Amino acid sequence: MARRSPATDLFDFDHEICGRAEIAGADEAGRGSLAGPLVAAAVVFDYSRRGPAQFASLLADLADSKKLTPVARERLYPLITLHASRFAIIVAGNRTIDEEGLHRTNLSALSSSFTALDPCPAAMIVDGRQMLPDGPAGHQPVTKGDSRSACIAAASIIAKVTRDRLMRRLHPLYPQYGFDRHVGYITKEHRLAVDRHGYSALHRRSFKLSNAD
């Protein structure tokens, strides 16, 4: 008997929603970070081209980005971009977060990731519990979607890898903060660096250390 791919349930979940059609999933990375941008992504899988079993075979290790190692996420990134019909990435900088607020920026970035797909599929799902206020008509929230849906899990990986790469590229500009290691999230090293050097131009000044635990 062939080994059942761990991703099978994720693709079956999406297939039950869209049938033999396209479906888009959106998720974000960096919401809880003290420094750097928030990145949202949307990924489309087309079930008129492949069935869920075929997708699960091609992306056998697909899972919520938080459950994967950095090496696994980097390995999956090019496979997702290869087998997805299309994808979109939206980057919202720390200044936007400070000016608009984290929650509003998050919802806006997720909405923009859908509309950037051009065209949006009829079936659209987003990780979370609420509809996007400015999102395209017909989208639906999925609680814990990054661990239930293939397209949302794929979007979570695209967003996470994109953001981590960006923070590592920015590290040489601010080497004293260690962005190449913690990519802007709160660690003991990051706390000590902020205590010593204050906030950099990449830090979210509206997001205090006391809120980041």
Secondary structure, 3 states (H helix, E strand, C coil): CCCCCCCHHHHHHHHHHHCCCEEEEEEEECCCCCECCEEEEEEEEECCCCCHHHHHHHCCCCCCHHHCCHHHHHHHHHHHHHHCCEEEEEEECHHHHHHHCHHHHHHHHHHHHHHCCCCCCCEEEEECCCCCCCCCCCEEEECCHHHCCHHHHHHHHHHHHHHHHHHHHHHHHCHHHCHHHHCCCCCHHHHHHHHHHCCCCCECCCCCHHHCC
